[in-house]
Amino acid sequence: MKAFSVIVLVIMIACAPYYVYAFEYKPASWVVVAVPASTQSDDTVPVKIYFPKEYSQNSRTIIALHDYDGSMNSWQNNTNIAYYANMYNMVIVCPNMPRTVYESQFFDETTIRWNEMPAAVWIGNILMPYLKNTVGLKIAKNSLGVCGFSIGARGALRIGELYADTVGAIACLSGYYDMLSHTKNKMFVAVYGKYNDNSQRWATVDNAIDDAKNLKDVAVFLAHGNKDSRVPMEQSFMLALKLKQLQKEQKSGYNFTFVEKKYKMHDWNFCQSVLPEMMAFFNENLK
């Protein structure tokens, strides 16, 4: 079957379903795959993947992360990201990851675990190798991008920081970046414990602002609505200021784009409004 799959991919029979390693797909369509929850488990995480109409093994890949209570359907249902995937010949990968802050560790105080492994570790150690080795997607520094909305924007930032050798560009839309500005936020308390009891942990573990130093060779796109009452735009300003500081100190790298969307709030309408600029950014920075 594997040999047959390769033959089908090479000759690209018109209008027929194509095969990528272990599963069947059709161009210009979504497919759901079951990705292992860990290396030691039979449990799986559903991941929805969009294959563009001109898909080839050289198509670039974008991992798209949803908001805290969202799902793998969020980007498909709330935006026309598939339109831009077809325009730029990009694969869109939407893992189902509700109720995570894209942590790299769990603790004794952790009361909400989205799944068996910390989310950032799962994406880097399970999802990305699966996409490359099982699905056959192009997962490499010059071809992989990550985007996210709300807490998913934090996820995109953390994946860029932790796996800068594999990720070429990230897009962060209205994200939570500085945990120390959200010490009462229940999402973070559920993972890291109460701030007053774990202040050192809050300051040093998964500090997305400090870890921006890892983004020297990762292109960054930041966007925020100026009417966002849920996540203040200062969060994006703070990250942009950190990147600007690193630019001055290092004299090279840390390239970023900042987009302020007037009259936009913390919702998917905002994401849709910035989608053309975000996807053009990925097209420019990924090859």
C-alpha positions in Angstrom: 0.0 0.0 0.0 2.8 2.4 0.8 4.5 1.8 -2.6 1.1 2.4 -4.3 0.6 5.6 -2.3 3.9 7.0 -3.5 3.0 6.1 -7.1 -0.4 7.8 -6.8 1.3 10.9 -5.4 3.8 11.1 -8.2 1.4 10.7 -11.1 -1.3 12.8 -9.5 -4.3 11.2 -11.2 -6.8 13.9 -11.9 -9.9 14.0 -9.8 -8.9 10.9 -7.8 -8.2 10.8 -4.1 -4.6 11.1 -3.2 -2.8 9.1 -0.5 -0.3 10.4 1.9 1.4 7.6 3.8 -1.3 6.2 6.1 -4.5 8.0 5.1 -6.5 9.2 2.2 -7.3 12.8 1.4 -8.7 14.9 -1.4 -7.4 18.3 -2.5 -9.3 21.3 -1.3 -10.8 19.4 1.6 -10.4 18.9 5.3 -9.5 15.5 6.9 -9.3 14.5 10.5 -6.4 12.4 11.7 -5.8 10.8 15.1 -2.4 11.8 16.5 -1.0 9.9 19.5 -1.5 11.7 22.8 2.0 10.6 24.0 4.6 8.0 23.1 3.3 5.7 25.8 -0.4 5.9 25.3 -3.1 4.4 23.1 -5.1 7.6 23.4 -5.2 10.1 20.5 -5.8 13.8 19.8 -8.0 14.7 16.8 -6.3 17.0 14.4 -8.1 18.6 11.4 -5.9 19.2 8.3 -6.8 21.2 5.2 -5.0 20.2 2.0 -5.0 23.0 -0.7 -6.2 22.3 -4.2 -2.7 22.3 -5.6 -1.2 20.3 -2.7 2.2 18.8 -3.2 4.9 17.6 -0.8 6.5 21.0 -1.2 3.4 22.8 0.1 4.2 24.9 3.2 2.5 24.1 6.5 0.7 26.3 9.0 -0.3 25.0 12.5 -3.3 27.0 13.6 -4.2 27.1 17.3 -7.6 28.1 18.6 -8.7 29.9 21.7 -9.1 28.4 25.2 -12.6 26.9 24.8 -12.3 26.4 21.1 -11.7 23.3 19.0 -10.1 22.0 15.9 -13.1 23.4 14.0 -12.7 27.0 15.1 -10.5 28.3 12.3 -12.6 26.5 9.7 -15.9 27.6 11.1 -15.0 31.2 11.9 -12.7 32.3 9.1 -12.1 31.6 5.4 -8.6 30.4 6.1 -9.1 27.6 3.5 -9.4 30.3 0.8 -5.9 31.7 1.6 -4.6 28.2 1.9 -5.6 27.6 -1.7 -4.3 31.0 -2.7 -0.8 30.4 -1.2 -0.8 26.6 -1.5 -0.4 26.0 2.2 -1.6 23.1 4.4 -3.5 24.2 7.5 -3.2 22.0 10.6 -5.7 22.5 13.4 -5.1 20.4 16.5 -7.9 20.0 19.1 -6.4 21.5 22.2 -9.0 23.1 24.5 -8.1 24.3 28.0 -4.4 24.7 27.7 -2.1 27.7 28.2 0.7 25.9 26.1 2.7 25.0 29.2 5.9 23.1 29.0 5.5 21.4 32.4 2.8 20.1 34.8 3.1 20.6 38.5 1.6 19.1 41.7 -0.7 22.2 41.8 -1.9 21.7 38.2 -5.7 21.1 38.3 -6.4 21.3 34.6 -4.5 19.1 32.2 -5.6 19.4 28.6 -4.2 15.9 27.9 -1.4 13.6 29.0 1.6 15.7 27.9 2.1 19.5 28.4 0.8 21.2 25.3 4.0 22.8 24.1 5.9 19.6 24.5 3.2 17.6 22.7 3.3 19.9 19.7 7.1 19.8 19.4 7.7 16.2 20.2 4.6 14.4 19.0 2.6 16.5 16.5 5.4 17.9 14.4 7.2 14.6 13.9 3.8 12.9 13.1 3.0 15.5 10.5 6.4 15.0 8.9 6.9 11.2 9.2 3.3 9.9 9.0 1.4 12.5 7.0 4.3 13.5 4.9 4.0 17.2 5.3 6.9 19.6 4.8 8.0 20.3 8.4 11.2 22.3 8.2 12.6 25.7 9.2 11.9 27.4 6.0 8.4 25.9 5.5 6.7 25.7 8.9 4.6 28.5 10.4 2.4 28.6 13.6 -0.5 31.0 14.2 -3.0 31.4 17.0 -5.7 33.5 18.5 -6.1 34.5 22.1 -4.5 31.8 24.3 -3.6 30.1 20.9 -1.5 33.2 20.2 0.5 32.5 23.3 0.8 29.0 22.0 2.2 30.2 18.6 4.7 32.3 20.5 5.8 29.5 22.8 6.2 27.0 19.9 8.3 29.6 18.1 10.5 30.2 21.1 10.9 26.5 22.1 11.4 25.1 18.6 13.1 28.0 16.8 15.2 25.5 14.9 12.1 24.1 13.2 9.6 27.0 13.0 10.3 29.8 10.5 7.4 32.2 11.2 4.7 32.8 13.8 1.6 34.9 13.9 0.1 35.9 17.2 -3.4 37.4 17.3 -4.6 39.1 20.5 -2.5 36.9 22.8 -1.7 36.5 26.5 2.1 36.9 26.6 3.1 38.2 30.0 1.8 35.8 32.7 2.9 38.3 35.4 0.2 40.6 34.2 -2.4 37.9 34.8 -1.6 36.5 38.2 -5.3 36.1 39.0 -6.2 34.5 35.7 -7.8 31.1 36.3 -6.3 29.6 33.2 -2.8 30.2 34.4 -3.6 29.4 38.1 -5.0 26.0 37.0 -1.6 25.1 35.6 1.1 26.9 37.6 -0.7 27.1 41.0 -1.5 30.3 42.9 0.9 33.1 42.2 1.4 34.0 45.9 2.5 30.4 46.6 4.6 30.0 43.4 5.9 33.4 42.5 9.3 32.1 41.4 7.7 29.5 39.1 5.5 32.2 37.5 8.5 34.4 36.9 10.8 31.8 35.4 8.8 28.9 33.9 7.3 29.5 30.4 8.1 33.2 30.6 7.2 34.1 27.0 8.5 37.7 27.2 12.0 36.6 28.4 12.1 33.7 26.0 11.6 36.1 23.1 15.4 36.1 22.9 15.0 32.8 21.1 13.2 34.4 18.2 16.2 35.9 16.4 15.6 33.8 13.3 11.9 33.5 13.5 9.7 36.0 11.7 7.0 37.4 14.0 3.6 38.8 13.1 1.6 40.6 15.9 -1.9 41.9 15.6 -4.4 43.2 18.1 -7.8 45.0 18.0 -7.7 48.4 19.7 -11.2 47.7 21.2 -10.1 44.4 22.8 -11.4 44.5 26.4 -10.5 40.9 27.3 -6.8 41.0 26.5 -5.4 44.5 26.6 -3.4 45.6 23.5 -0.5 46.4 25.9 0.2 42.6 25.8 1.2 42.9 22.2 2.9 46.3 22.8 5.0 44.6 25.5 6.1 41.8 23.2 6.9 44.2 20.3 8.9 46.4 22.7 10.9 43.4 23.8 11.6 42.4 20.2 12.6 46.0 19.4 15.0 46.0 22.3 16.6 42.7 21.1 16.9 44.2 17.6 19.0 47.0 19.0 21.1 44.8 21.3 21.9 42.1 18.7 22.1 44.4 15.6 20.4 41.8 13.5 17.4 39.4 13.4 14.2 39.7 15.5 12.1 40.8 12.6 8.5 41.5 13.4 5.4 43.1 12.0 2.8 44.8 14.2 -0.8 45.4 13.0 -3.3 47.4 15.0 -6.9 46.8 13.9 -9.1 49.7 14.7 -12.6 49.1 16.2 -11.9 45.3 16.5 -12.5 43.4 19.6 -11.5 40.0 21.0 -13.4 37.7 18.7 -13.2 35.8 15.5 -14.4 38.8 13.5 -11.0 40.4 14.4 -9.2 37.3 13.2 -11.0 37.3 9.9 -10.2 41.0 9.4 -6.4 40.4 9.8 -6.3 37.1 8.0 -5.3 38.5 4.6 -2.3 40.3 6.1 -1.4 37.2 8.2 -1.4 34.8 5.3 0.5 37.2 3.1 3.1 37.4 5.9 3.5 33.6 5.9 3.7 33.6 2.2 6.6 36.1 2.3 8.5 34.5 5.1 8.1 30.8 4.3 9.5 29.1 1.2 
